[in-house]
Amino acid sequence: MTVAKFRESLLKYKLTLIYPAHKKNLGANRRKKYPIPQLSLPTIAALTDDRFDVAIVDDNVEEVDFDAKTDLVGITTMTTLAPRAYELAAEFRRRGVPVILGGIHASMMLDEASRYADCIVAGEAEGVWPTVLDDFVNKRLKKFYKGAGLHNLENLPRPRLDLLKKDRYFSTSLIMASRGCPHDCHYCSVTTFWGKGFRYRPVAEVIAELKTLPDKIVFFADDNLYGNKVYAKKLFKEMIPLKKKWSCQGDSLIANDPELLRLAAQSGCQWIFIGIESISQKNLAKMRKSFNKVEQYNESFKKIQDAGISIFGSFIFGLDEDDEHVFKDTVNFAIDARLDGANFYILTPLPGTKLFEEMKAAGRVLHTEWDKYDANHVVFKHTRLTSEQLLEGLISAYRHFYSVSSIAKRVLRPGNKRFMQALALNVGRYFRRKRFEQTCRME
């Protein structure tokens, strides 16, 4: 480093961006490696100008050093991580360091979050973050800032993935092509935060960014990458020459469009995380997810898997039509469908969702201990099932799905093109069954 650059660095403000961990991942439970990081903080870092030296700290994989020199701290919040975010904020503020809170929980719970921070940034950061930094530099930082509408996603700076501790994750090759969702599902806050329609980055910009990612395997952070089929087909065609392998979130409707499915496979799609949610059409209708058709599930899943794409399903327990049989019935369905993997959750009314407002109004919300809003704990009153039944049902579902017999039936299916990946995932889950149970029972 030259003398001039050294002097310049001394004049810069130090900005520390923190992703808080859940208490179950702290201390002795902190992992040596985490699957993938969040894209939010690298995005904020990319929006930060060169008056600042930026550091990203992920509480999931490293200790937060409260004594490290910093001039400003920014903490992103999800609901289940809010207590830890507030704890971190309090410690920095005690040391005289101003703290900014942002993210979906702070945006939905402004009054609450404002008690723990010097500044709250609500909504998308693109239109407002430069103003926040200017005001900080000029010593006029306000208590509240609100994002200036929804960004059109053109000419976005590339996320500062270089600031992540790459050796602490299985992959840091993340990219986002779209935001928003028109489905407005009852339990989901995506529409509230990101808007009631899909917004897409220009395909050329996505392709240019993909070319800069060094890893062969890439993860799309979109909530539904192929929600707009016209856009997705164009993107997938442009991705084919890159020879990347990629995974994403999406719905089973991809099976209804042979061309879209073929292009996804040809462009390197390996895994799709699909929100199946329920095997009851009545439940799906009540949660505004009627585009999921129970009678078409098996046929759709087979088409996707026959194209060489593995399916990681997601199921929710505790919907209104659920009774004591839902746990066994759901897992048996998932096994018979030969899903490559699955997550099981307890319905959780998150702030910013219609579900939360309705349950709160009806007196069904049991408490607002946010760290228990992790979809592994019961935080509401069900009309048919007790809290104990929901909790024990969740644990039994996980154990059943990741049993030896289930793994053998699902992973050893004929023509499984991703046999070794699926086997490694399922064996890992098999050995983590006890840890999963402990996490669910954690007070």
C-alpha angles and dihedrals in degrees: 000000000000122000090248093053091046091054090046091053090052090056095052124098117244114233119189117195115197133196106199122221129223113255089247088067098049132099115355090001094059108120124237088219131021123205100240134335127240118265095218100087097043085052092052090046090054090054091052117100127229095266085084136063104214129208126182119211120190109199089202094068107021142034117259108241105215091183096056111113111260135150099201136018127205120192125188118214137211117178098253090046096048096098091054091044090053091047091053091046092052092052094051093045089051086059091051097255115136114236130209119199122201140152133085100307095049089047092053097039103041099157093048095045093046090066090065103042144051091226139017123206110197125196129355115357101211097087098040112029096086089054091050091053093046091052091049092051090048092047095243101108110164127217095238136031126175125203113254098244127289117323118235088226094233120138095004115173113248114260114259095246087158089075093063122095094247095191090061095062135058087230138358096184097118130155138173124211101170147016134203135035132226096206095083094198113201097242098039129092096193093098092047093053104030101029140257098282141046117268117192136197116232108275092232091057092049091049092048090052093046089056090058094055107098099203123087091221118066133186122210113215094202120123090226113003096188100037088120103051096194092054093042093052091052092048094047092049090053091047096056096083091050091067092212123156112224147177132202148164119261146130133271091253089092086080090065093063111061093189093051092047092048093049092048090054094043092051091055107268109166106164136021122194104214125192100222090159101172144014090214116091089202090058091048091051092051092051091048093247099118091136084080105085113200093200090056098047099096095044091047094048092049092052091051093047093044086057088060097257121129122222126222106190130205125209133185125209123200101050115147097262094048121113135170092291096058096088097055094037093051095048092046088052092050091049094047089048087053095227112188092225141344145194122213121205140181112236108264123192102219123195110262094038130105087233092061094049093048095046092046091051091048093049092244097124107100098198145326099243089143098197087066091056088089097112089250095085134059111246101162141051114259119208096224109018131058121231089251092053091051094048096045090044091055092050093047091049092054092047093047096047093047095044121122094252092049093048091049093051095046103037098038093057115135116269096015100163093188098046097139094047092048092046093051091048094049096044089051090052090047091058092044095055093102092048090050091053092048090051092051092050094046112123 
